Amino acid sequence: MIEQVLQPYNLQKALKQVIVNKGSAGVDRMQISQLTEHIRKRKDELFQSIRACNYLPQPILGVEIPKGNGKTRLLGVPTVTDRLLQQAVSQVLMPKYEYEFSENSYGFRPNKNARQAVGKALGYIHEGYTHIVDIDLKTFFDEVDHCLMLNLLYQKVKCPTTLRLIRKWLKAPIQINGKLQRRNKGVPQGSPISPLLSNILLNELDKELTRRKLRFVRYADDFSIYTKYKSQATATLKAIEQVLKTKLKLTINKEKSGVRRPVQFELLGFGFEPTYKKGDRGKYQVVASKKAWQRLKQRLKTITRKTTPMSFEERITKINEVQRGWLNYFRGTSIKGKLKELDGWLRNRLRYCIWHHWKKPERKRKNLIRLGVDQDHAYAWSRTRKGGWAVAQSPILGTTITIKRLKQRGYMGLLELYSQLTPSFYEPLSTRPVRLVV
């Protein structure tokens, strides 16, 4: 198998994927832009050390990133060389496991994405399976048992060189704040091979759920089970908790796990609300969750903060990128009302940025006159003691820095963008995996 991994076509494909994924440098500080030249020069030496089982991966760089709840998540960033090799191994292993994976597993798989997982969940709910077992695994990527993981790999992978590589990646120490720490368990969250390894491990859970004839949806380590009765859901939760503990050596987060009804349940950033149309009794519609709205608003707020050193054109470009990505993920959901409200807030934020950029009273007066305000009102508003946010919401800027003028500068409202991206939630989607907006 190692020859398939080191085959030129496979490595070239892996190189392209690593470059597309971007990412920061590892402990050796080598950037993605340097990888192609580095491989070209050191290829023979690198391949010889792998074949001779002398290759040792470098430590992983530990980077903490903020989570939505105020806490942080530790990511492990391998060096770009290790990322290339992990991607190459993953590409060879994936076809060997793909046909075994459950059709209800949607995370990090070809022709599968998060929206399809939510569509499947909605289908179960409409069939009457409205008591949902929502299970949150406690720090899953940090708790994966190495021996169990390697035993599962050995059942399919008989190449000792490839297995050694994977074992060394699993055991590689992590550097946090300049200090190396040993790792006896866990899969580094952030490495190219970790999604495949998580699917291989949790496929054992999928098999157990299938054997019990349960309806479930799994996206990586996020999974939920759908039942018709509360008693059945409660019993299932206890049974699966025991399976996870004994068979996979994983624990659940009891604070975040439990039996939910659709209106209390969120899946991959989506929520479920009942529809009130005639003939649709018992039906639900998909909406963006509260956390998704909060994250979008926070990102837009950061971009439109008046003190952020950025030109108006740069702000508009970044706003449009964020809006398109968020709406592409949540298209087809019932969010029009909230989009209209958010649009008004965002336009006022932009007006506030413009007002702040004008700075001096005399410049404000001249610009207001250019926008059509008479001289008396222009003078009065340029000397006002009102705060910038109050001025941004006032008629003086609302009637001068109009939507039409903002559009001329490149701005496009959320509602307008949404109208261009409103297929049915069940419409066939792109096969490219969709990333969660965070």
C-alpha positions in Angstrom: 0.0 0.0 0.0 2.9 2.4 0.7 3.7 2.4 -3.0 0.2 3.5 -3.8 0.6 6.3 -1.3 3.9 7.5 -2.8 2.6 7.1 -6.4 3.3 10.4 -8.2 -0.4 11.0 -9.3 -1.6 10.4 -5.7 1.0 12.8 -4.2 0.2 15.5 -6.8 -3.5 15.2 -6.0 -2.6 15.4 -2.3 -0.4 18.4 -2.8 -3.2 20.3 -4.6 -5.6 19.5 -1.8 -3.2 20.7 0.9 -2.6 24.0 -1.0 -6.4 24.5 -1.4 -7.0 23.9 2.3 -4.4 26.5 3.1 -3.7 26.6 6.8 -0.9 27.9 9.0 2.6 26.6 9.4 3.6 23.9 11.9 6.4 23.8 14.4 9.0 24.0 11.6 7.5 27.4 10.4 7.4 26.1 6.8 4.6 27.8 4.8 2.2 26.2 2.3 3.9 28.3 -0.4 7.2 26.6 0.3 5.9 23.1 0.2 6.1 22.4 -3.6 9.8 23.4 -3.8 10.7 21.6 -0.6 9.2 18.3 -1.9 10.9 18.7 -5.3 14.3 19.0 -3.6 13.8 16.5 -0.8 11.6 13.9 -2.5 14.0 11.1 -2.9 15.4 11.4 0.6 11.9 11.6 2.1 10.5 8.6 0.2 13.6 6.5 1.1 13.2 7.3 4.8 9.5 6.3 4.6 10.2 3.0 2.8 13.0 2.2 5.3 10.6 2.9 8.2 13.0 5.7 9.4 10.6 8.6 8.9 9.6 10.4 12.1 6.9 13.1 11.9 7.6 16.3 13.7 5.6 17.4 16.7 2.2 19.0 16.3 1.7 22.6 17.0 -1.1 23.2 19.5 -3.3 26.2 18.7 -6.3 27.3 20.7 -9.2 28.8 18.8 -12.3 30.4 20.5 -15.6 28.5 20.6 -19.1 30.1 20.5 -19.6 29.6 24.3 -16.6 31.6 25.3 -14.4 28.5 25.7 -11.5 27.5 23.5 -10.8 24.4 21.4 -7.3 23.0 20.9 -6.4 22.3 17.3 -3.3 20.3 16.3 -1.5 21.7 13.3 1.0 19.2 11.7 3.8 20.5 9.6 3.0 21.0 5.9 5.1 17.9 4.9 3.1 15.7 7.4 -0.1 17.2 6.1 0.9 16.2 2.5 1.7 12.7 3.6 -1.5 12.3 5.7 -3.6 13.6 2.8 -1.9 11.0 0.5 -2.6 8.2 2.9 -6.2 9.3 3.4 -6.8 9.3 -0.4 -5.6 5.6 -0.6 -7.5 4.5 2.5 -10.8 6.2 1.8 -11.9 3.9 -1.1 -11.2 0.8 1.1 -13.6 2.0 3.8 -16.2 4.1 1.9 -18.3 1.2 0.7 -18.6 0.0 4.4 -19.7 3.3 5.8 -23.4 3.7 6.7 -25.7 5.7 4.3 -26.7 7.7 7.4 -23.1 9.0 7.9 -22.6 12.4 6.2 -19.4 13.9 7.5 -16.3 14.2 5.4 -17.4 11.8 2.7 -17.6 12.2 -1.1 -21.1 13.2 -2.4 -22.3 13.9 1.2 -22.7 17.1 3.1 -24.2 18.7 6.2 -27.4 19.9 4.5 -28.2 16.4 3.4 -27.9 15.2 7.0 -30.4 17.9 8.1 -32.7 16.9 5.3 -32.6 13.3 6.4 -33.4 14.3 10.0 -36.3 16.4 8.8 -37.6 13.4 6.9 -37.5 11.3 10.0 -39.4 13.9 12.0 -42.1 14.1 9.3 -42.5 10.4 9.5 -43.5 10.8 13.2 -40.1 10.1 14.8 -40.3 13.2 17.0 -38.5 12.0 20.1 -34.9 12.7 19.4 -31.9 11.2 21.3 -29.4 14.0 21.0 -25.9 12.8 22.1 -22.9 15.0 22.5 -19.5 13.2 22.8 -17.2 14.6 25.4 -14.1 15.9 23.7 -14.3 13.2 21.1 -11.1 14.0 19.2 -9.1 14.1 22.4 -10.4 10.8 23.7 -9.9 8.4 20.8 -8.1 5.2 22.1 -5.0 4.6 20.0 -5.0 0.8 20.5 -8.6 0.5 19.4 -8.0 2.8 16.4 -5.0 0.8 15.2 -6.8 -2.6 15.7 -9.6 -1.3 13.5 -7.1 -0.2 10.9 -5.2 -3.5 11.0 -8.4 -5.3 9.9 -8.2 -3.6 6.5 -4.6 -2.3 6.2 -2.0 -5.1 6.0 0.9 -2.8 5.0 3.2 -2.5 8.1 4.9 0.7 6.7 1.6 2.5 6.3 0.4 1.4 9.7 3.7 2.6 11.2 3.2 6.0 9.7 -0.3 6.3 11.1 0.8 5.1 14.5 3.6 7.7 14.5 1.2 10.5 13.6 -1.2 9.4 16.4 1.7 9.3 18.9 3.4 12.5 17.8 3.8 14.9 20.8 2.0 18.3 20.8 3.8 21.6 21.4 1.7 24.0 23.5 3.2 27.4 24.5 6.7 26.1 23.5 6.5 23.0 25.6 6.2 19.4 24.3 3.5 17.2 25.8 3.1 13.4 25.2 -0.1 12.1 23.7 -1.3 8.7 24.7 -4.8 9.1 23.2 -6.7 11.3 20.8 -6.6 12.2 17.1 -5.2 15.7 16.4 -8.2 17.8 15.3 -6.9 19.8 12.3 -4.9 17.1 10.5 -6.1 15.8 7.1 -6.3 12.2 8.2 -8.4 12.8 11.4 -11.8 13.0 9.7 -11.3 9.6 8.1 -10.0 8.0 11.3 -13.0 9.4 13.2 -15.3 7.9 10.6 -13.6 4.5 10.8 -14.0 4.5 14.6 -17.6 5.7 14.7 -18.6 3.4 11.9 -18.6 0.8 14.7 -21.3 2.8 16.4 -23.2 3.0 13.1 -23.1 -0.8 12.8 -24.5 -1.1 16.3 -27.3 1.4 15.6 -28.1 -0.4 12.3 -28.2 -3.7 14.1 -30.7 -2.3 16.5 -32.8 -1.0 13.6 -32.7 2.5 14.8 -33.1 5.6 12.6 -30.1 7.9 13.0 -28.1 10.7 11.4 -24.4 11.2 12.0 -22.0 13.9 10.8 -18.5 13.1 12.1 -18.9 13.1 15.9 -22.4 14.8 15.9 -25.1 12.1 15.9 -28.8 11.9 16.8 -31.3 9.0 16.9 -35.0 9.4 16.1 -37.8 7.4 17.9 -41.6 7.6 18.1 -42.0 7.4 21.9 -40.3 9.1 24.8 -39.8 5.8 26.7 -38.1 4.3 23.7 -35.8 7.4 23.4 -34.9 7.2 27.1 -34.0 3.5 26.9 -32.0 4.1 23.7 -30.0 6.9 25.3 -29.0 4.6 28.2 -28.1 1.7 26.0 -26.0 3.7 23.5 -24.2 5.4 26.4 -23.2 2.0 27.6 -22.1 0.9 24.1 -19.9 4.0 23.7 -18.3 3.4 27.1 -17.6 -0.3 26.8 -17.0 -0.8 23.1 -15.5 2.5 21.9 -14.1 3.8 25.3 -15.9 7.2 24.7 -18.0 9.2 27.2 -21.0 11.4 26.5 -21.4 14.9 27.8 -24.5 14.5 30.0 -25.1 18.2 30.2 -25.5 18.6 26.5 -27.1 15.2 25.8 -30.7 14.1 26.3 -34.1 13.4 24.8 -35.4 16.4 22.7 -38.5 17.4 20.8 -37.9 19.0 17.4 -38.4 22.6 18.6 -35.7 22.0 21.2 -33.3 20.3 18.9 -30.5 21.8 16.8 -28.4 20.0 14.2 -25.3 21.4 12.5 -26.5 25.0 12.9 -30.1 24.3 11.9 -33.2 24.4 14.0 -36.7 23.0 13.5 -40.0 24.9 13.9 -43.6 23.8 13.3 -45.4 25.1 10.2 -48.8 26.7 10.6 -50.1 26.2 7.1 -53.4 24.4 6.5 -52.9 20.7 5.8 -49.4 20.8 7.2 -50.2 19.8 10.8 -47.3 17.9 12.4 -44.9 19.2 9.8 -41.8 21.2 10.5 -39.7 23.8 8.7 -35.9 24.2 8.8 -34.6 27.4 10.2 -31.2 28.8 11.1 -30.4 28.2 14.8 -30.1 31.1 17.3 -26.3 30.4 17.6 -26.0 30.6 13.8 -27.6 34.1 13.8 -25.4 35.2 16.7 -22.3 34.1 14.9 -23.3 35.8 11.7 -24.1 39.1 13.4 -20.8 38.9 15.4 -18.8 38.5 12.2 -20.6 41.3 10.5 -20.1 43.5 13.6 -16.4 42.9 13.6 -16.1 43.8 9.9 -18.1 47.0 10.3 -16.5 48.2 13.6 -15.6 51.8 13.0 -12.1 51.4 14.5 -11.2 48.5 12.3 -8.5 49.9 9.9 -10.1 49.1 6.6 -11.3 51.0 3.5 -15.0 51.0 2.7 -14.4 48.8 -0.4 -12.5 46.2 1.7 -15.4 46.2 4.2 -17.9 45.6 1.4 -15.8 42.8 -0.1 -15.5 41.0 3.3 -19.2 41.5 4.1 -20.3 40.0 0.7 -18.0 37.0 1.3 -19.4 36.3 4.7 -23.0 36.8 3.5 -22.6 34.5 0.5 -21.0 31.7 2.5 -23.7 31.9 5.3 -26.6 32.1 2.9 -25.3 29.3 0.7 -25.2 27.1 3.8 -28.7 28.1 5.0 -30.4 28.5 1.6 -33.9 27.1 1.4 -34.7 27.7 5.1 -37.4 30.0 6.5 -35.3 33.1 7.4 -36.7 35.9 5.3 -38.1 37.9 8.1 -34.9 38.0 10.1 -32.8 38.8 7.0 -34.8 41.9 6.5 -34.2 43.0 10.0 -30.5 42.2 9.9 -30.2 44.1 6.6 -31.5 47.3 8.1 -29.0 46.9 11.1 -26.1 46.3 8.7 -26.8 49.3 6.5 -26.8 51.5 9.6 -23.5 50.0 10.6 -22.1 51.0 7.2 -23.5 54.5 7.5 -21.9 54.8 10.9 -18.5 53.8 9.4 -18.9 56.4 6.7 -19.9 59.1 9.2 -16.9 58.2 11.4 -14.6 58.3 8.3 -15.6 61.8 7.6 -14.1 62.8 11.0 -14.0 66.6 11.0 -17.3 68.7 11.1 -16.4 70.8 8.0 -15.8 67.6 6.0 -19.2 66.2 7.2 -20.9 69.5 6.2 -19.5 69.4 2.7 -20.3 65.8 2.2 -23.9 66.2 3.3 -24.3 69.1 0.9 -22.9 66.9 -1.9 -25.5 64.3 -1.0 -28.3 66.8 -1.4 -28.8 68.2 2.1 -29.5 72.0 2.2 -26.8 74.1 3.8 -28.6 74.9 7.1 -29.3 71.2 7.9 -25.9 70.2 6.7 -24.3 72.7 9.1 -26.5 71.7 12.0 -26.0 67.9 11.6 -22.2 68.3 11.1 -22.0 70.0 14.5 -24.5 67.8 16.3 -23.7 66.4 19.8 -25.4 63.1 19.0 -23.3 60.0 18.9 -22.3 58.4 15.6 -24.7 55.5 16.0 -27.7 57.8 16.7 -26.8 59.8 13.5 -26.4 56.6 11.5 -30.0 55.7 12.4 -31.4 59.2 11.8 -33.2 60.4 8.6 -30.3 62.6 7.6 -28.1 59.6 6.6 -31.0 57.3 5.8 -32.2 59.6 3.0 -28.7 60.5 1.7 -26.6 57.4 2.0 -29.4 55.4 0.5 -29.6 51.7 -0.4 -29.1 52.7 -4.1 -25.9 54.6 -3.3 -24.6 51.7 -1.1 -25.3 49.3 -4.0 -23.2 51.6 -6.3 -20.3 51.0 -3.9 -20.8 47.2 -4.2 -23.1 46.4 -1.3 -25.7 43.7 -1.7 -28.3 43.0 1.0 -28.8 39.7 2.6 -32.4 39.5 1.4 -31.4 40.2 -2.2 -28.7 37.6 -2.1 -31.1 35.1 -0.5 -33.7 35.6 -3.3 -31.0 34.3 -5.7 -30.3 31.2 -3.6 -33.7 29.8 -2.5 -34.2 26.3 -3.8 -36.2 23.8 -1.8 -34.3 22.3 1.1 -34.7 19.0 -0.7 -33.3 20.2 -4.0 -30.1 18.2 -5.0 -27.1 20.1 -3.6 -23.5 20.3 -4.6 -21.5 17.2 -3.8 -18.7 19.2 -2.3 -18.7 19.0 1.5 -20.2 22.1 3.1 -18.3 23.7 5.9 -20.0 25.0 9.0 -19.9 28.7 9.3 -18.4 29.6 12.7 
